[in-house]
Structures are given as C-alpha cells and as structure tokens.
Amino acid sequence: MRSIALIPARLNATRFPEKLLMPIKGKSVISRTYESAVNTELFDEVYVVSDSDRIIEEIDKIGGKTYKSQKEYESGTDRIAELAANMDADVFVNIQGDEPFVQKSPLQKLLQVFEGDYGKSTQVASLVQRLKDPELIADPNFVKVVLDMRMNAMYFSRSPIPYWRNKNFPISYYEHIGVYAFRKKALMDFVEWPMTPLEIAEKIECLRFLENGVPIRMVLTQYMGVEIDMPEDIARAEAYLEQMALQ
C-alpha cells in the first residue's frame, strides 16, 4: 500500500504566531515534525506543504521535501489537497506541523485500518487518546470526540462531551489528535464541499466530513508527545525530550 505523509504548515497561527519556527532545544517545531514523520519509515514520501517562504527554507536546510501552496487556505486539509491532487497514493496522511513527536506505532495502526477487505470501506481515519485530566477535558483547545460502538466518530467538539449527568455510570473522554488519513477521493471531495455550519461554529475541520455523511474511523492510541498550541507548550516539549532521553 503506497502512503504519502503531507504536513500542512501555516506560519501565522492565531494563538501562537510563528510557533512552527520556535526552537525546541535548538531545532524548530516544524523540523522536528518532519524528521519524526520520516523516521517512522512508514511513508513512501513526506512533504511539508506551506505558503510561507520561511517554513520552506527551514525544511530545505535539513534536506527535506517541500511544496509551496499557491493559495491561502482555511484548513490544513485544504492546503495538502492542492499537492495530493497531482500525486498517486492509496492513502494520504495529514500530520499537523505542530506535532513534533509523532511516533511510528500510532501511525502504523492508522494505516492498518485501510488494509484488507475490512479496510476497503474506510475512507477517512484519525487518532484519539483517552483524556483524564478534568482541566484538559474542560479546555477548548483540546478537541473532544464521542465514539460509536464501532469506533467511528459521532461528533467532535471543543466542549466537554459527553455531558456526564449520571455520575453512577463511568464514562471515558477522548481527545482528538490532529492526524488524519484519507483515500484520495475523500480528500478531493472535502475540498469541493463548502465549509459546513458545525465546522464554522466549532472551528474543527473534520466536522465537514461528518456533516456530509462520511464516517471517520478512530484509532485509539497512547499519548504521542506534546502538541504545540501555546507558548508554554515549548517548555513542556523540552521537558518531554529530557524525559525521553532518560528512558
């Protein structure tokens, strides 16, 4: 199965501008993301897709593959679709540029849901992990997802979902990790559809698939590292690297 990883990279993030160029122990966030994806050895090709010359230059310095997008896009999925339209692969994987510690095992499990007879029906898949910290469950920067009995996403929200009314019944909260995998047709359909009402309201791009009736298969994984959303996440990322060095 031919798979290609595409890393959308926007320079001016709303909450933390230029975060992808911020150093984590001497190496930028986007460089660490690219190298982590390559080092999994799961992909036939890995590209960073950006409209920023500075990000392109950053990846060029480490000998990485880049593509400069020709337009400005609202979402990373829209951005990578411009390149994917002219590429052949069984599965395209969207790895967010602010995920500097992506690991092989979760990505391998993500690709496996497209394999075999069972996987033929899978059009879109993504990753989740259990979320236990009450502060993070309440934090709108952590996107939550509720799942059906077959591990398909029912809804994504920045609000704590489900609402835990019956305290006598234990429930699990799941955080959506911003890594997606698509069949090419699903990716091309996504960019043809207009933004949907819930997507606009929540600012969560994958809701566009659900609102158009396309199921998203979710894959449960362990924590993949530290996602860089806010300035304080740089210190968390450096602490994470120190912890990994001790193991």
RODO-2510 file (C-alpha; in nm, 4 decimals, decimal comma):
residues 247
     n   res          X          Y          Z
     1     m     0,0000     0,0000     0,0000
     2     r     0,1511     0,3294    -0,1104
     3     s     0,1220     0,6009     0,1542
     4     i     0,2350     0,9632     0,1482
     5     a     0,2593     1,1939     0,4511
     6     l     0,1782     1,5608     0,3914
     7     i     0,2469     1,8148     0,6669
     8     p     0,0483     2,1387     0,6324
     9     a     0,2399     2,4279     0,7844
    10     r     0,0949     2,7751     0,8353
    11     l     0,3238     3,0440     0,9756
    12     n     0,0818     3,2808     1,1477
    13     a    -0,1248     3,0676     1,3838
    14     t    -0,3871     3,2670     1,5737
    15     r    -0,2996     3,1587     1,9279
    16     f     0,0778     3,1320     1,8843
    17     p     0,2139     3,3140     1,5755
    18     e     0,5274     3,1638     1,4164
    19     k     0,5129     2,8671     1,6532
    20     l     0,6398     2,6275     1,3864
    21     l     0,9721     2,8117     1,3766
    22     m     1,0114     2,8201     1,7538
    23     p     1,3108     2,6150     1,8741
    24     i     1,2754     2,3086     2,0930
    25     k     1,6261     2,2533     2,2262
    26     g     1,7840     2,4056     1,9183
    27     k     1,5614     2,2566     1,6485
    28     s     1,2411     2,4146     1,5186
    29     v     0,8979     2,2633     1,5757
    30     i     0,8397     2,2056     1,2033
    31     s     1,1830     2,0452     1,1557
    32     r     1,1164     1,8045     1,4414
    33     t     0,7738     1,7184     1,2975
    34     y     0,9191     1,6472     0,9537
    35     e     1,2056     1,4369     1,0863
    36     s     0,9751     1,2417     1,3183
    37     a     0,7498     1,1545     1,0239
    38     v     1,0427     1,0462     0,8066
    39     n     1,1987     0,8421     1,0866
    40     t     0,8888     0,6229     1,1176
    41     e     0,9867     0,4712     0,7788
    42     l     0,6157     0,4181     0,7062
    43     f     0,5801     0,6530     0,4122
    44     d     0,6918     0,6425     0,0521
    45     e     0,7269     1,0210     0,0609
    46     v     0,6974     1,3006     0,3185
    47     y     0,6361     1,6650     0,2244
    48     v     0,5867     1,9895     0,4139
    49     v     0,3192     2,1982     0,2403
    50     s     0,3239     2,5705     0,3180
    51     d     0,2643     2,9137     0,1681
    52     s     0,5465     3,0557     0,3819
    53     d     0,8928     3,1016     0,2313
    54     r     1,0423     3,0923     0,5810
    55     i     0,8976     2,7491     0,6553
    56     i     1,0015     2,6202     0,3125
    57     e     1,3563     2,7460     0,3760
    58     e     1,3592     2,5847     0,7214
    59     i     1,2858     2,2406     0,5763
    60     d     1,5181     2,2946     0,2797
    61     k     1,8024     2,3469     0,5306
    62     i     1,7633     1,9905     0,6582
    63     g     1,7259     1,8434     0,3086
    64     g     1,3520     1,7825     0,3368
    65     k     1,0882     1,7789     0,0652
    66     t     0,8637     2,0828     0,0371
    67     y     0,5802     2,2187    -0,1715
    68     k     0,4751     2,5831    -0,1754
    69     s     0,0979     2,6120    -0,1942
    70     q    -0,0364     2,8626    -0,4437
    71     k    -0,3322     2,9886    -0,2404
    72     e    -0,4252     3,0723     0,1160
    73     y    -0,6427     2,8098     0,2832
    74     e    -0,8694     2,7970     0,5847
    75     s    -0,7634     2,4463     0,6889
    76     g    -0,4605     2,2220     0,6659
    77     t    -0,6641     1,9603     0,4810
    78     d    -0,7473     2,2113     0,2074
    79     r    -0,3769     2,3003     0,1856
    80     i    -0,2452     1,9466     0,1390
    81     a    -0,5150     1,8634    -0,1163
    82     e    -0,3539     2,1030    -0,3646
    83     l    -0,0439     1,8799    -0,3778
    84     a    -0,2284     1,5483    -0,3362
    85     a    -0,4405     1,6232    -0,6443
    86     n    -0,1342     1,5574    -0,8603
    87     m     0,0002     1,2559    -0,6686
    88     d    -0,0841     0,8866    -0,6657
    89     a    -0,1181     0,7016    -0,3357
    90     d    -0,3539     0,4573    -0,1681
    91     v    -0,3600     0,6702     0,1474
    92     f    -0,2592     1,0277     0,2235
    93     v    -0,1755     1,1087     0,5850
    94     n    -0,2118     1,4629     0,7182
    95     i     0,0309     1,5186     1,0065
    96     q    -0,0128     1,8593     1,1665
    97     g     0,3012     2,0718     1,1691
    98     d     0,2719     2,1333     1,5423
    99     e     0,3049     1,7623     1,6339
   100     p     0,6855     1,7376     1,6726
   101     f     0,6876     1,3958     1,8400
   102     v     0,4765     1,1771     1,6121
   103     q     0,5685     0,8134     1,6598
   104     k     0,5651     0,5034     1,4431
   105     s     0,3220     0,2814     1,6332
   106     p     0,0140     0,5116     1,6235
   107     l     0,0706     0,5967     1,2576
   108     q     0,1130     0,2297     1,1727
   109     k    -0,2192     0,1478     1,3407
   110     l    -0,3798     0,4334     1,1487
   111     l    -0,2606     0,2943     0,8154
   112     q    -0,3709    -0,0580     0,9053
   113     v    -0,7402     0,0377     0,9129
   114     f    -0,7191     0,0855     0,5337
   115     e    -0,5807    -0,2650     0,4708
   116     g    -0,7570    -0,5894     0,3768
   117     d    -1,1212    -0,6458     0,2912
   118     y    -1,2396    -0,4692     0,6077
   119     g    -1,0313    -0,1645     0,5249
   120     k    -1,1798    -0,1189     0,1788
   121     s    -1,4737     0,0666     0,3288
   122     t    -1,2536     0,3068     0,5269
   123     q    -1,2409     0,6486     0,3620
   124     v    -1,1137     0,8646     0,6483
   125     a    -0,9439     0,7746     0,9761
   126     s    -0,7882     0,9620     1,2647
   127     l    -0,6376     0,9176     1,6117
   128     v    -0,7747     0,9567     1,9639
   129     q    -0,6407     0,9122     2,3131
   130     r    -0,8138     0,8918     2,6488
   131     l    -0,8324     1,2214     2,8330
   132     k    -0,8419     1,2051     3,2135
   133     d    -0,7331     1,5451     3,3468
   134     p    -1,0506     1,7477     3,4314
   135     e    -0,8772     2,0733     3,3364
   136     l    -0,7895     1,9417     2,9913
   137     i    -1,1396     1,7992     2,9432
   138     a    -1,2782     2,1487     3,0044
   139     d    -1,0111     2,3234     2,7930
   140     p    -1,1499     2,4281     2,4488
   141     n    -0,8012     2,3931     2,2989
   142     f    -0,8388     2,0160     2,3447
   143     v    -1,0866     1,8820     2,0897
   144     k    -1,3047     1,6046     2,2295
   145     v    -1,4747     1,3294     2,0310
   146     v    -1,7525     1,0845     2,1132
   147     l    -1,7401     0,7399     1,9527
   148     d    -1,9949     0,4816     1,8499
   149     m    -1,9652     0,1103     1,9246
   150     r    -1,7566     0,0552     1,6102
   151     m    -1,5007     0,3285     1,6888
   152     n    -1,6474     0,5725     1,4405
   153     a    -1,6651     0,9386     1,5384
   154     m    -2,0134     1,0617     1,6229
   155     y    -1,9185     1,4244     1,6929
   156     f    -1,6188     1,6466     1,7657
   157     s    -1,6389     1,9453     1,9986
   158     r    -1,4335     2,1894     2,1995
   159     s    -1,6911     2,1469     2,4761
   160     p    -1,6691     1,8559     2,7227
   161     i    -1,8657     1,5772     2,5539
   162     p    -2,0464     1,3668     2,6543
   163     y    -2,2205     1,5543     2,9334
   164     w    -2,1794     1,3410     3,2473
   165     r    -2,5214     1,3664     3,4059
   166     n    -2,5404     1,0160     3,5553
   167     k    -2,2429     1,0122     3,7936
   168     n    -2,3131     0,6491     3,8851
   169     f    -2,2118     0,5388     3,5364
   170     p    -1,8431     0,5670     3,4376
   171     i    -1,7633     0,7301     3,1049
   172     s    -1,4492     0,7967     2,9058
   173     y    -1,3436     1,1208     2,7442
   174     y    -1,1378     1,1098     2,4268
   175     e    -0,9105     1,3751     2,2827
   176     h    -0,8815     1,4024     1,9075
   177     i    -0,5184     1,4002     1,7919
   178     g    -0,4778     1,6057     1,4757
   179     v    -0,3506     1,3309     1,2470
   180     y    -0,5759     1,2191     0,9601
   181     a    -0,5555     0,9578     0,6864
   182     f    -0,7628     0,9730     0,3668
   183     r    -0,8377     0,7890     0,0498
   184     k    -0,7702     1,0318    -0,2341
   185     k    -1,1370     1,0595    -0,3319
   186     a    -1,2360     1,1558     0,0234
   187     l    -0,9665     1,4222     0,0296
   188     m    -1,0710     1,5626    -0,3078
   189     d    -1,4388     1,5606    -0,2057
   190     f    -1,3510     1,7548     0,1107
   191     v    -1,2112     2,0500    -0,0810
   192     e    -1,5087     2,0579    -0,3181
   193     w    -1,7591     2,0909    -0,0350
   194     p    -1,8232     2,4335     0,1179
   195     m    -1,7474     2,4816     0,4868
   196     t    -2,0319     2,3409     0,6939
   197     p    -2,2261     2,5078     0,9792
   198     l    -2,0837     2,2991     1,2649
   199     e    -1,7323     2,3217     1,1216
   200     i    -1,7614     2,7007     1,1203
   201     a    -1,9116     2,7152     1,4693
   202     e    -1,6575     2,4832     1,6348
   203     k    -1,3572     2,5680     1,4118
   204     i    -1,2964     2,1920     1,3669
   205     e    -1,2362     2,0978     1,0042
   206     c    -1,3130     1,7252     1,0293
   207     l    -1,6766     1,8059     1,1075
   208     r    -1,7089     1,8764     0,7347
   209     f    -1,6845     1,5020     0,6706
   210     l    -1,9471     1,4109     0,9308
   211     e    -2,1857     1,6805     0,8099
   212     n    -2,1565     1,5353     0,4593
   213     g    -2,2253     1,1816     0,5784
   214     v    -1,8686     1,0448     0,5571
   215     p    -1,7770     0,8313     0,8614
   216     i    -1,4394     0,8782     1,0303
   217     r    -1,2816     0,5649     1,1759
   218     m    -1,0995     0,6472     1,5009
   219     v    -0,7909     0,4632     1,6223
   220     l    -0,7134     0,4584     1,9937
   221     t    -0,3532     0,5301     2,0818
   222     q    -0,1331     0,6400     2,3664
   223     y    -0,0107     0,9977     2,4068
   224     m     0,2096     1,0963     2,1109
   225     g     0,4085     1,3707     2,2827
   226     v     0,3307     1,7420     2,3151
   227     e     0,1240     1,9381     2,0658
   228     i     0,2439     2,2981     2,0309
   229     d    -0,0584     2,5264     2,0694
   230     m     0,0596     2,7923     2,3135
   231     p     0,3980     2,9433     2,4153
   232     e     0,4040     2,7404     2,7362
   233     d     0,3956     2,4199     2,5304
   234     i     0,7578     2,4807     2,4261
   235     a     0,8700     2,4265     2,7858
   236     r     0,6502     2,1154     2,8058
   237     a     0,8089     1,9858     2,4853
   238     e     1,1606     2,0406     2,6176
   239     a     1,0707     1,8610     2,9402
   240     y     0,9285     1,5759     2,7320
   241     l     1,2564     1,5476     2,5384
   242     e     1,4538     1,5369     2,8628
   243     q     1,2260     1,2631     2,9933
   244     m     1,2674     1,0608     2,6727
   245     a     1,6467     1,0936     2,6973
   246     l     1,6393     0,9319     3,0402
   247     q     1,4493     0,6256     2,9204
***
